[in-house]
Amino acid sequence: MKQVVQNYKSGELALLDVPVPGCKPDGVLVRSAYSLISTGTELMKVSEAGMSMVGKARSRPDQVAKVMQSVATNGVPATYRKVMGKLDSYTPLGYSLSGVVEQVGAGIDDVKVGDLVACAGNEHALHAELNWVPKNLYAPVPDGLAPRHAAFGTVGAIAMQGVRRGEPQLGEVALVIGLGLIGQLVVQLLAASGVRVVGVDPDPVRCELAERLGAAACGDPASAAVEASVAELTGGHGVDQVYLAAGGGSNQPVELAARLSRDRGRVVDIGKCRLDLPWNAYYEKELDVRFSRSYGPGRYDPAYELEGRDYPIGYVRWTERRNLACFLDLLARDRVDVEPLVSHIADFDDAVDTYQRLKDGELKAVAVLFRYPGSAEPPAEAKAPAVALPAVRRGGGAVTTARSATAPVRLAFAGAGNYATSMLLPHLAQRDGVELSTVVTTTALSAANAKRKFGFAEASTDLDAVLDDKSIDAVFVVTRHSSHAELTRRALLAGKAVFVEKPLALTEDELAGVLAAVEESGNDRLQVGFNRRFAPLLQEARERFGARTGPASLRYLVNAGQLQHGSWYLQQGTEGSRFAGEGGHFIDTASWLLGADPVSVYAVASSGNEDLQVVLRYPDGSTATISYVTTGAPGFPKETLDLVADGKVLRLDDFVRAAVYDGRRKRWVSSRLPKARDKGQAAELAAFVKAVRSGGPMPVPLESLVATTAATLAVPAGLAGGAPVTLARAR
């Protein structure tokens, strides 16, 4: 299928061939009929992509701050790879469309194949021929509403949420600053609510359009006519509410809002304009400044948008989806008219040219629609409902493909997120004797990006085809945590060697399922991404420390820091706790340094946060204490480790500096620049590829992988019970 994409680094726009997205549970696969270009938001993104690197940095100082923090934590090379990987990738455009349901995922019962729906979301309602849309981001289109009008649903919901934030009352007077697409819809919604509206925009054509659609008067912001109209309609008191629907860097909108508002008026920011509030003006009138967050409650909440958890209507009357449905209803009942806003309809094949004409100013438009092939036709035939992951076909015995020792190792990736593209694939793409065969993702564009950047032969959304392909030697599972165990189990049963990023499993049942697959298939070719034991600096420090004769004491401080709002790591209901996700790293490192697997786990937590103290006991009496903290200073190193035994101390500072102390002196010290920080990914991948090629033992014994996972899973039980947990799998 085709999709409109942009490379944020170069600014290139393209109509790209990408795989068809899979139809996952709790959502529908929609074939687009019309999609709407947001001439404000999208053109701003297109313009930013054309800036120099300095210009991009100036336009997004929040992202610059994140980059600097990443440099402090991960070093320059890793941060550079991550940032360049994001910039030099195709990103999607679009967030508002209408289309026909082509497939229905499990758990969906409110629409069927062939129904017309309106869809929302900058990850799900893209300018693409097919999109998978979760249940809370689509709404059925009322009978009789034209598909091209239904494509306005998302921007209509944005305007509606802004109006709701202003709490208009019958008979009030409102000022709408900015009469672009959102501003025109705000004008109509306010007029339909019994509010008299004054519009402001420097474009006389847009002012005339707003007056035709219900505004009492409109004019240029510098015109005395605007102030005169406000004075006449309000008896000189000023408007009850102001809606900022303008963009750009001028501070004129907020200054005008203060000047024309009444005492204790409401100012609602819907667009993205400069907000340097003149303190005296806003203070003296005690103006109430409010922000309107996109389509409504539920926006940016993964539990609502991705997991389909609705908010009870008694507590949240208007959510994203209910705003979307309400706007569609107003359209169907002719209370709002979007046809006058349609400046141009372009065939989807002309998408790149259309964007370029908009960017160059050749095409002047309030709203532009893409029309997709066959949009006026009903679907040729209804397809049976499908889900993304059909049941696994089980078979007995290992089916690992026999391979020549000189043939390249053929790898497939399930998942191509930030970690895979910044920490794994750059090493594999440069390695001789490795062939990147197929990348499989649930979103079509991420697969296409990985194929382009790293040279995969194929990009797909069909994991079954990869597992059935006898020529593929190994599968990398680099998806979200909740899918690791199941995908690992399936790949083992298919006879593949498997590299799964940590964690291997989130529950004991998941771990048991993986082990059952090993037993059933006879295939134990498994590696978990515990890379720190492969870090060159730590390996050398361990060698310098030498063998032990007595028990050791190990202290490992992990300064994990706070997660950004919206991170999927916060979805503990489905993805497990933070420690469940990455604690295996530190347990594995401790066990490798101590040369054994733990026999018991004791854990305590600080009240009110995620700080943990995990104490591991080993067969020879050694102990390891892992302090996993989220409340530390971000400037402090992320990982520091001390190993004490036999009168010696090994010290590691964040994989940049290491030392071994013996008696009264340092026996050995090694220091590297932060940019040379190496946590072992390259060496780990080299060891895995070598094992797959040669058929020799995997880099880490299966028993150790299981013991580390079991110890990680024992932490919640230890917290709940307040006592040490004996590990049944310990040997």
Salt bridges, closest charged atoms under 4 A:
ASP17 OD1 - LYS2 NZ 3.59
GLU42 OE1 - HIS127 NE2 3.06
ASP62 OD2 - ARG60 NH2 2.93
ASP88 OD1 - ARG452 NH2 3.76
GLU102 OE1 - ARG31 NE 2.76
GLU102 OE2 - LYS383 NZ 3.50
ASP110 OD2 - ARG321 NH2 2.48
ASP115 OD1 - LYS112 NZ 3.17
GLU167 OE2 - ARG290 NH1 2.60
GLU172 OE1 - ARG266 NH2 3.06
GLU227 OE2 - ARG259 NE 3.12
ASP240 OD1 - ARG262 NE 2.70
ASP263 OD2 - ARG264 NH1 2.70
ASP276 OD2 - ARG274 NH2 3.56
GLU286 OE1 - ARG264 NH2 3.03
ASP288 OD2 - ARG290 NH2 2.88
GLU305 OE2 - ARG299 NH1 3.05
GLU307 OE1 - ARG309 NH2 2.93
ASP310 OD2 - ARG322 NH1 3.13
ASP329 OD2 - ARG333 NE 2.89
GLU339 OE1 - ARG148 NE 3.07
GLU339 OE1 - HIS149 NE2 2.55
ASP347 OD1 - ARG371 NH2 2.97
GLU362 OE2 - ARG357 NE 3.41
GLU435 OE2 - ARG410 NE 3.13
ASP464 OD1 - ARG490 NH2 2.49
ASP468 OD2 - ARG393 NH2 2.64
ASP473 OD1 - ARG403 NE 3.34
GLU486 OE2 - ARG489 NH2 2.98
GLU520 OE1 - ARG394 NH1 2.26
GLU540 OE2 - ARG544 NH2 3.43
ASP588 OD1 - ARG533 NH2 2.78
ASP620 OD2 - ARG548 NH1 3.18
GLU639 OE2 - ARG532 NH2 2.64
GLU639 OE2 - LYS679 NZ 3.64
ASP642 OD2 - ARG555 NH2 2.50
ASP642 OD2 - ARG651 NH1 2.89
ASP653 OD1 - ARG651 NH2 3.00
ASP654 OD2 - ARG677 NH2 3.13
ASP662 OD2 - ARG667 NH2 2.96
